């Protein structure tokens, strides 16, 4: 594997392979504590992002080659992080992979200064490693913040509404997760399904309650507690079930359903998001449209 120098001393692993390394590292069923530590290294980092007074830190989990998606987030709801009133910081987390894409990402980071690179191959089957890296990064570098948000790069988030919801909940408890809560979901046994789960990978009849991985929020004390238990909770490749289901259960962290979150589409208008927090499958152009409409003081909704 090749490497590219980042700064003066650190080296970033590059790969011309786009294959899934979940199986190649024997991670699918059982991650050791050592492998967790490896996944939590950040060859490209911005450790001072959360300096100062911070309420919310947002980590957008993005595919290595999703350059346009990141740019649309920056031009839409990512702009909330530029407004001092919200005390919000936003970064993108990607893994390593294709050499050409990675070199473009390094250039993108030089321009915007908002990309974190984790030490794992960026594939769908490695999303659990990516989410563990989110927890590790927030715990290590944003311990002074109040809340954290993990979101995908095709999600629109109304940051003011999120902060309001988190602030209200935090008045009564220190550690919690909110999102679109799923109860009673069972492992899919259809081998043709994208989410096929062999019985040897998950031995229980149904998944513990969890929140959709498209977007979920938590207090920073909850993030620290979740990260601590990842070293002893058997790994599972569906990241939302692993982090907000299995690890949250082990850490005793409650998960709450909030109607403002959805893993489905919303109508791509400012009115649809005015009283909600998130919506999924939002195109870049729609993100910009929604954000601009929300800024209109005379926005009229039915």
N, C-alpha and C positions, 0 to 999 in steps of 0.2 A: 504494500500500500504506500502511495506517495504521501508527501506532506507539504503543506505550504506554511511559510513562516508568517506568524501574526505578531506584529510589533517587533521587538528585537530578539526575544528569546523563545517564546512559545511556538509550538508547531501544531498545525491543524491537519488531522488526517484527511486525505482525499481518496476517493475511490472512483474508478471507472465502472464499477458494478452498481446496478440498481436493484439487485436481488434483495430479498428479505433476509435479515440476519437474525430474526427471532429464533429460527430453527438452527442456523449455522452456529450460533453461540449457545445452543441448547437452553434457550431462555423460555420457551413456550410454557412449560409446566412448572419450572422451579428456578427462580432467580436467587443466587446466593448473595450474601451481604457484600461480598467483594464486587460482584457485578453491579450492584446498586451504586457503589461508590464510583465505579468507572463511568456509569451513565450520568452521574451527577457532575462530572467535570465540564467546564465551560471554556473551550479553547478561544472563543471570542466572547468577551464579556463587557458589561458596563456596570461595575460594582458600586458606582456612586449615584446611580439613578435615583435612589430613594433618599438622598440626603435632604435634610430640611423637614418641613412639616408636610406629611403625606397622609391622606385619608385612604386612598385607593390605589393599588398597583394592579395593572392589567397586563397579563401575558397572553398574547394572541399566538396560538399554536398554528404555524403556517408550514405548508409544504416548501421544500427547498426551492423549487422552481416557480413558486407562485408570486412572481414579481408584481404583476398587475393587481392581484388581490391585495397585497400589502399597500400598494400605492393608493388604492381606493379607500382602504381603511384610514390611511393618513389624511386623505382629503375629505373625509366625512366624520364619522363618530370619533375617530382618533384625535380630532381637533379639540375635543373636550379637555384632553390632557394639556393643551396649550393655554387653557384659561385658568388663571390662578385661583379663582373662586372654588373650583372643584378639587383642588389639591390632589390631582391624579397624575400618575406616571404610566406610560405605556411602552412596552417593548414587544418584539416578535421573537419567538423561539423556533429555531429550525435545527435539524440534525445535519449530519454530513452525508455525502453521496457523490453524485456525478461531478467530476472535476470541473467541467465547464460551468455548470450551475453554481458550484461553490465559489469559484473565482468571481462570478458576477455578484454573488451575495456579499463577498468581501468588499467589492466596489460600492455596492448599495449601502453597506454599513458605513463606509467612509463618508458617504454623502449625508446620510440621515442619522447615524449614530444611535440606532435603536434596535439592533439585531443581536440576539444572543444565540450562539451556536453550541449545542450540546454534543457530547461525545458519543453519539449513537448514529447508526445508519437511518436515514429518514424514510421509513416505510410505514404502511398502514399497520402491519403487524407489530411495529415497535412503538405504537402510540402510548402504551403503558410506560415505556422508558421515558417518553417525552413528558408525560404528566408527572412522573416522579421527579423529573428534572425541574418542572415548574415549582413543585413543592420545595425542593432543595434550594433553588435559586431564591425564592421568596423568603424562605427561612433564614438563609445566609446573608442576604443583602438588603432585605426590606423588613427587618424585624420591627422597625419603628412605625410601619404603616398600620392602619386599623383593619383594612379589608383587602382581599385579593379576588381577582376575577380571572378565570381561565376561559377563553373563548376561541372558537375556530375562526378562520379568516373569511368564511362566507356567512358570518353572523353579524347583524346590526345590533348595537347595544345603546340604549338610552341611558347614558351615564348619570345624569341628574336623578332619574327615577331609581336607578340601582343604589346610589348612595343614600337616598331617602329610605329605601326599604331596609338596607343594612343598618342604618343608624337607628331605625325604629326597633329592629330585632335585637340589636346589641344592648339596648337598655335593660333587657331582662336576662341576658346570658352572654358568656364570654366566647364560647366555642359553638359554632353551628355552620351548616351548609344550606344554601337555598338554591333552588332551581326548579326544573320540571321533574317532579318526583314520579318514579315508576315503582309500582308495587305489584308483586305476583308474577313478574316475568319469569319465564322458564327457558332453560338452555334449548337452543334449536338443534334438532337431531337430523335435519335434512342436509345431506352432504352437498347438495347443490347450492345451499344458501351461503351468502357472504359471511354470515355469522354462525356457521356450523360449529358446534362445540362437542367434541367427543366426550363420552362419560368420564374417561380417564383424566380429562382436563378440568372437569368440575363435577364433584361427586354429590352435590346437593340437588334436591328435586326442583327447587326454584331459587332464583337469585335473591339476595337480601334487598330490601328497599334501597334504591339509588336514584341519583338525579342524572338527567341526560348530559352527556359530555359536550354537547354543542356549546353550552355556556352555563357555568355555575359559579357561584360566589361563596366566599367563606371568610371567616375572621382569620387574621394572621396567627393567633394562638392555635386555631384549628389546623392551619397549614403545617405548623410545627409538629403538632401531635400526629397528624396523618403521616408526615415524613418519617417520624420516629418508628412507626409500626411497619413501614414498608420492608424493614430489614427482617421481619419475622412472619409476615403474612405471605403465604404461598402466592406467587405471581399468577396473574391471569391476563390474557391478551386483550380483553375488552376493557379499555381503560376506565370508562365511567363506572362500570360495575366493580372493577378492582379498587379504584380510589374512593369513590363516594359510597360504595356498597360494602365491600369486604374490609377495607382499611378503616372506614368510618365506624363500622360495627366493632372492630377490634379496639379502636380508640375511644369508643363510647361517645361519638360525636353525632348529635341528632341531625337529620336531614329534613328540611321543610319544603313543602310544595308552595310555589308562589305563582299565581296566575299570570304574572307579568313575564314569565319565562315560557318559551315553547321551543320544541325541537322541530316544529313544522313551519311552513310559510305563513307569513302575514301579508296582507295587502301592502304593496310597496308604496305607502303614502305616509306623510307626517301624521295624519290623523290616526292611522292604525297603530302608530308607535307612541302617540302622545301620552297615553296612560299606561303603556306597557314598558317592559325592559328589553326583551330580546326577540329576535325572529331569525329563522334559519333559511338557507338557500337564497340569500340576497345577493344579487349581482352587484358588481362594482358601480355601475351607473345608477342602480336603484339606491345604493347606499348614499351616494352624493345627493340624489333627489330627496330622499327621506330627511337627511340632515338639514339641507337648505330649507325645506318646508317647516321643520321643527323650529328653525330660527325666526320664522315669520311671526311677528307679534300679532298680526291680524288673521292668523290661520283660523279658518272657519270649518268646523266639523259637525256632522249630524249628531 
